[in-house]
Amino acid sequence: MDITLFLTIIIKIITLTFVVVLPLVPLSVYFERRFSAIIQDRVGPNRVGIPLTLLGAKKDFSFFGLVQPVADGIKLFLKEDFTPAHVRKAFYWMAPALTVAPALITLCVIPFGSDIQLPGMDPVKLVIADINVGPLFIFAIASLSVYGITLAGWSSNSKFPFIGGVRSTAQMISYEIALGLSIIPVLLYFGELNLSKIVQYQAEHGWLLLPLWGHGEGALSLTNKLLFWIPAFISFLIFTISIFAETNRMPFDLPECETELVGGYHTEYSSMKFAMFFMGEYAAMVVGSALIVTLFLGGWSVGFGLDAAIAGLAIGGFKIGGLIHLGVFLAKVLAFILFFILVRWTVPRFRYDQLMKLGWVIFFEAALINVFLAALVIAAPALGSVIIGIGAVLLIATTAAIIYVAKVSEEKVISVQH
């Protein structure tokens, strides 16, 4: 392997993973505390800072409480790393790592910005692995995190963590199906599985949920784009809610709801092992936000035809457009993280039967019907009006039949229970 290419990959891994993304995890915790405090009319963390009085100063530097995540990290790192005697130790130790690692590995296919170029060097893509199966890779790796949660519950040799692990397994399997089906219309629209090319297409022809520019050669007409907005928005809705369920965020935090299960699958964990579960949840939230932004909201694209000009900006021989796009991407991700936090502190938790019904009875069928709707809209320019009309009638009839069967089945279940 070329040594320059190897060094470039190593630098991108260190920079994008450990300098750009991992700091978002403690920042997300800080934002959650501040945001929840605003919602509940509290102050939130505002005192923890740099203790300058220890050095003879008259006043400490509070720094708006931003050092609170650092204090939490030091506290968890210094706590006693206690391992109960009754656990299955190998799997007990393995589980936290299996929760964090998939979230970090999936970052390698997310495009963080357009190319940057240093003087005398080839352009460098702001993506660690620019592969042609990006979404499939993310789903394949992210699905492994369920093993960490399941092993944590099973290896603890305690009934409450075990119930939490079983709940999480059922929940994640249920919503992974809806998650995979909901993305099919998006892939049909772009005809591409490379996330970098998907973002580049949105920069040139309009974001999937904001298709207002770039209707020239090689792109759908504005009419077709606006028609496709309907299945695109349905996909966005199902995909976003399924990401909430996959990351065990409120209102889908049944695997770890404190009032029912003491503490869920990580009841027997403490110190840094518990911190790794905590970090894995927030890292998965960051990755989920990044994937939603990439697929539906243009990724690093500023939009409105400005991206080509931004990509060409340079200081001397150093093209800085990629860094501006990186800032835009992080701003979108942070906005979506705040949306995650807002939902957690405003929407009450589901009952478990409601959670399963939403995944299997509503989202599964809705995502499946949406695939046919998206295919009909995309194929409309090439097909005659008669064929489109027949397809629309069949789609409506199929939808009505699925709704009827689901309703009848639910009524039978209720009658049996009574």
C-alpha positions in Angstrom: 0.0 0.0 0.0 1.2 3.5 -0.8 2.5 5.1 2.5 0.8 8.4 1.7 -2.6 6.8 1.3 -2.1 4.8 4.5 -1.1 8.0 6.5 -4.1 9.8 5.0 -6.5 7.1 6.1 -5.0 7.1 9.7 -5.2 10.9 9.9 -8.9 10.8 8.7 -9.7 8.1 11.3 -8.2 10.0 14.1 -9.5 13.4 13.1 -13.1 12.5 12.1 -13.7 9.9 14.8 -11.8 11.1 17.8 -11.6 14.8 17.2 -14.9 15.6 15.5 -17.4 12.9 16.5 -16.4 11.6 20.0 -16.5 15.1 21.5 -20.1 15.3 20.3 -21.0 12.6 22.9 -20.2 14.6 26.0 -21.6 17.7 24.3 -24.8 15.8 23.7 -25.0 15.0 27.4 -24.5 18.7 28.2 -27.1 19.8 25.7 -29.5 17.3 27.1 -29.1 18.7 30.6 -29.4 22.3 29.5 -32.3 21.6 27.1 -34.2 19.6 29.7 -33.6 22.4 32.3 -35.1 25.0 29.9 -38.1 22.8 29.2 -38.6 22.3 33.0 -37.8 25.9 33.9 -34.6 25.0 35.7 -31.1 26.3 35.5 -29.2 23.2 34.5 -25.4 22.8 34.8 -23.8 26.2 35.1 -21.2 26.1 37.8 -18.6 23.4 37.0 -15.6 25.1 35.5 -12.0 25.8 36.1 -11.2 26.3 39.9 -9.0 29.3 39.6 -9.4 30.1 43.3 -7.1 27.1 44.0 -4.4 29.1 42.2 -5.0 32.3 44.2 -7.7 34.0 42.0 -10.7 35.6 43.5 -13.3 33.8 41.4 -13.6 30.5 39.6 -14.2 30.4 35.8 -17.6 28.7 35.5 -17.5 28.4 31.6 -21.3 28.0 31.5 -21.0 24.5 33.0 -19.3 23.1 29.9 -16.7 21.3 32.1 -19.5 19.2 33.6 -19.1 16.3 31.1 -15.4 16.3 31.9 -16.2 16.0 35.6 -18.6 13.2 34.9 -15.9 11.3 32.9 -13.3 11.7 35.6 -15.8 10.5 38.2 -16.7 7.4 36.2 -13.0 6.7 35.5 -12.0 6.9 39.1 -14.9 4.9 40.5 -14.3 1.3 41.7 -14.5 -1.1 38.8 -16.6 -3.7 40.6 -17.4 -7.1 38.9 -20.0 -9.1 40.8 -19.0 -12.7 41.6 -22.1 -14.3 40.1 -21.7 -12.9 36.5 -20.3 -14.7 33.5 -17.2 -12.7 33.4 -16.0 -13.0 29.8 -19.3 -12.0 28.3 -19.9 -9.5 31.1 -16.7 -7.6 30.1 -17.3 -8.1 26.3 -20.8 -6.5 26.3 -19.9 -2.8 26.8 -17.4 -3.0 24.0 -19.9 -4.6 21.6 -22.2 -1.6 22.3 -19.8 1.1 21.6 -17.7 -0.4 18.7 -20.5 -0.7 16.1 -21.6 2.9 16.6 -18.0 4.1 15.9 -17.3 1.7 13.0 -20.4 3.0 11.1 -18.9 6.5 11.1 -16.3 5.4 8.5 -18.8 5.6 5.6 -20.5 8.9 6.5 -19.3 11.8 4.2 -18.4 14.8 6.5 -17.8 17.3 3.7 -16.6 17.9 0.2 -13.0 17.3 -0.9 -10.2 19.4 0.6 -6.9 19.9 -1.1 -3.5 21.0 0.3 -0.9 22.6 -2.0 0.9 20.1 -4.2 -1.4 17.2 -3.1 -4.3 15.3 -4.6 -7.8 16.1 -3.3 -8.7 14.3 0.0 -12.2 13.1 0.6 -13.7 13.8 4.0 -14.9 10.3 4.4 -12.9 7.4 5.9 -14.2 4.6 3.6 -15.9 5.8 0.4 -17.6 2.4 -0.4 -20.5 1.7 -2.8 -22.7 0.0 -0.2 -22.8 2.7 2.5 -26.3 2.2 3.9 -26.1 -1.6 3.8 -22.7 -1.4 5.7 -24.3 0.9 8.3 -27.3 -1.4 8.8 -25.1 -4.5 9.0 -22.7 -3.1 11.5 -25.2 -1.2 13.6 -27.3 -4.3 14.0 -24.4 -6.0 15.9 -25.0 -3.6 18.9 -28.0 -5.8 19.9 -25.5 -8.5 20.9 -23.9 -6.2 23.4 -27.2 -5.4 25.0 -28.3 -9.0 25.0 -25.0 -10.3 26.4 -25.1 -7.7 29.1 -28.5 -8.9 30.3 -27.7 -12.6 30.0 -24.2 -12.5 31.5 -25.4 -10.5 34.5 -27.2 -13.7 35.8 -30.0 -11.5 37.2 -33.6 -11.5 36.1 -34.1 -7.7 35.8 -31.1 -7.2 33.4 -32.1 -10.3 31.5 -35.7 -9.0 30.9 -34.1 -5.7 29.7 -31.9 -7.5 27.3 -34.8 -9.6 25.9 -36.9 -6.5 25.5 -34.1 -4.7 23.6 -33.6 -7.7 21.3 -37.3 -7.8 20.4 -37.5 -4.0 19.9 -34.4 -3.7 17.7 -35.3 -6.6 15.5 -38.9 -5.2 15.1 -37.7 -1.8 14.0 -34.8 -2.9 11.9 -37.3 -4.3 9.4 -39.2 -1.0 9.1 -35.8 0.9 9.0 -34.6 -1.2 6.0 -37.9 -0.9 4.1 -38.2 2.8 4.7 -34.8 3.5 3.0 -35.7 1.6 -0.2 -37.7 4.6 -1.8 -34.6 6.8 -1.1 -32.3 4.4 -2.9 -34.8 4.1 -5.8 -34.8 7.9 -6.1 -31.0 8.2 -6.2 -30.2 4.9 -7.9 -27.1 4.8 -5.8 -25.7 3.2 -2.6 -22.6 5.4 -2.3 -23.3 8.0 0.4 -20.8 10.5 -1.0 -22.5 10.4 -4.5 -26.0 10.7 -2.8 -24.9 13.9 -1.1 -23.3 15.2 -4.2 -26.5 14.6 -6.2 -28.5 16.5 -3.5 -26.0 19.4 -3.7 -26.5 19.6 -7.5 -30.2 18.7 -7.8 -31.9 19.5 -4.5 -32.2 17.8 -1.1 -34.6 14.9 -0.9 -36.9 16.9 1.4 -36.1 20.3 -0.3 -36.0 19.6 -4.1 -36.2 23.2 -5.2 -33.2 23.6 -7.5 -31.2 21.7 -10.1 -33.9 20.5 -12.5 -31.7 20.3 -15.5 -30.2 17.4 -17.5 -29.9 14.1 -15.5 -32.4 15.1 -12.9 -36.2 14.6 -12.4 -38.5 17.5 -13.3 -39.8 19.7 -10.6 -43.2 18.1 -10.9 -41.8 14.6 -10.3 -39.7 15.8 -7.5 -42.6 17.4 -5.7 -44.7 14.2 -6.3 -41.9 12.1 -4.9 -41.8 14.4 -1.8 -44.8 12.4 -0.5 -43.1 9.0 -0.3 -39.9 10.7 0.7 -41.6 12.4 3.7 -43.2 9.0 4.7 -39.8 7.4 4.5 -38.3 10.2 6.6 -41.0 9.8 9.2 -40.6 6.0 9.5 -36.8 6.1 9.3 -36.5 8.8 12.0 -38.9 7.2 14.4 -37.2 3.8 13.8 -33.8 5.4 14.6 -35.3 6.5 18.0 -36.3 2.9 18.6 -32.9 1.5 17.5 -31.0 3.8 19.8 -33.4 3.1 22.8 -34.2 6.7 23.1 -37.4 8.0 24.8 -40.2 7.2 24.1 -38.7 3.8 23.1 -36.5 3.2 26.2 -38.4 0.2 27.3 -35.3 -2.0 27.7 -34.0 0.3 30.5 -37.0 1.9 32.0 -36.1 2.5 35.6 -39.5 2.1 37.3 -40.1 -1.3 35.8 -36.7 -2.9 35.6 -34.6 -1.2 38.3 -32.0 -0.1 35.7 -32.4 -2.4 32.7 -29.7 -4.5 31.1 -26.9 -2.5 32.7 -28.1 -2.8 36.3 -25.1 -4.8 37.3 -22.6 -2.5 35.7 -20.6 0.4 37.2 -17.6 2.6 36.6 -16.3 2.8 33.0 -18.2 -0.3 31.9 -21.5 1.5 32.6 -20.0 4.7 31.0 -19.4 2.7 27.8 -23.1 1.7 27.6 -23.9 5.4 28.2 -21.4 6.5 25.5 -22.7 3.8 23.1 -26.2 5.2 23.3 -25.2 8.8 22.6 -22.7 7.7 19.9 -25.6 5.8 18.2 -27.7 8.9 18.4 -25.0 11.0 16.7 -24.6 8.4 14.0 -28.4 8.1 13.5 -28.6 11.9 13.2 -25.7 12.0 10.7 -27.4 9.3 8.6 -30.8 11.1 8.6 -29.0 14.3 7.6 -27.1 12.6 4.8 -30.0 10.8 3.2 -32.8 13.4 3.6 -31.3 16.8 4.3 -28.4 17.1 1.9 -25.6 16.0 4.2 -22.8 18.6 4.0 -24.6 20.5 1.3 -25.6 24.2 1.9 -28.0 24.0 -1.0 -29.6 26.4 -3.5 -26.7 26.0 -6.0 -24.1 27.4 -3.6 -22.0 24.3 -3.0 -19.9 24.4 -6.2 -18.8 28.0 -5.3 -18.1 27.0 -1.7 -16.1 23.9 -2.8 -13.9 26.2 -5.0 -12.9 28.6 -2.2 -9.2 28.6 -1.5 -6.6 30.4 0.6 -3.5 30.3 -1.4 -3.3 26.7 -2.7 -5.4 25.3 0.2 -9.0 24.6 -0.8 -11.1 25.3 2.4 -14.6 24.5 0.9 -14.5 21.1 2.5 -14.0 22.6 6.0 -17.0 24.9 5.5 -19.1 22.0 4.4 -17.8 20.1 7.4 -19.1 22.9 9.6 -22.5 22.8 7.8 -22.8 19.1 8.3 -22.0 19.3 12.0 -24.5 22.1 12.4 -27.2 20.0 10.9 -26.3 17.0 13.1 -26.3 19.2 16.2 -29.8 20.5 15.2 -31.1 16.9 14.9 -29.5 15.9 18.2 -31.4 18.8 19.8 -34.5 17.4 18.2 -33.8 13.9 19.7 -33.5 15.6 23.1 -36.7 17.6 22.7 -38.6 14.5 21.9 -37.2 12.7 25.0 -38.4 15.4 27.3 -41.8 16.0 25.8 -43.2 12.6 24.6 -44.3 10.0 27.3 -43.0 6.4 27.1 -45.0 3.8 25.1 -46.4 0.7 26.7 -44.6 -2.4 25.3 -47.7 -3.6 23.4 -48.0 -0.2 21.8 -44.3 -0.3 20.8 -44.7 -3.7 19.2 -47.9 -2.7 17.4 -46.3 0.5 16.0 -43.3 -1.5 14.6 -45.1 -4.6 13.2 -48.7 -3.5 12.4 -48.2 0.2 11.4 -44.6 0.9 10.3 -44.0 -2.5 8.5 -47.1 -2.2 6.4 -46.7 1.6 5.8 -43.1 1.2 4.7 -44.0 -1.7 2.3 -46.8 0.3 0.7 -44.5 3.3 0.5 -42.0 1.3 -1.6 -44.7 0.7 -4.2 -45.9 4.3 -4.1 -42.3 5.6 -4.7 -41.8 3.1 -7.6 -45.0 4.4 -9.1 -44.0 8.0 -8.9 -40.5 7.4 -10.3 -41.8 5.3 -13.2 -44.6 7.8 -14.0 -42.7 9.7 -16.7 -41.8 6.5 -18.7 -45.3 4.9 -18.4 -48.6 5.8 -20.0 -51.4 7.4 -18.0 -53.5 4.2 -18.3 -50.8 2.0 -16.6 -50.2 4.6 -13.9 -54.0 4.8 -13.3 -54.2 1.0 -13.0 -51.2 1.0 -10.7 -52.7 3.7 -8.5 -56.0 1.7 -8.2 -54.1 -1.5 -7.3 -52.1 0.4 -4.7 -55.2 1.9 -3.1 -56.9 -1.5 -3.1 -53.9 -3.2 -1.5 -53.6 -0.5 1.1 -57.3 -0.8 2.0 -57.0 -4.6 2.3 -53.9 -4.4 4.6 -55.7 -1.9 6.8 -58.8 -4.1 7.0 -56.8 -7.2 7.8 -54.8 -5.4 10.5 -58.0 -4.0 12.0 -59.8 -7.4 12.0 -56.8 -9.1 13.5 -56.7 -6.5 16.3 -60.4 -6.9 17.1 -59.9 -10.7 17.3 -57.0 -10.3 19.7 -59.0 -7.9 21.9 -62.0 -10.3 22.0 -59.8 -13.3 22.9 -58.2 -11.2 25.8 -61.7 -10.4 27.1 
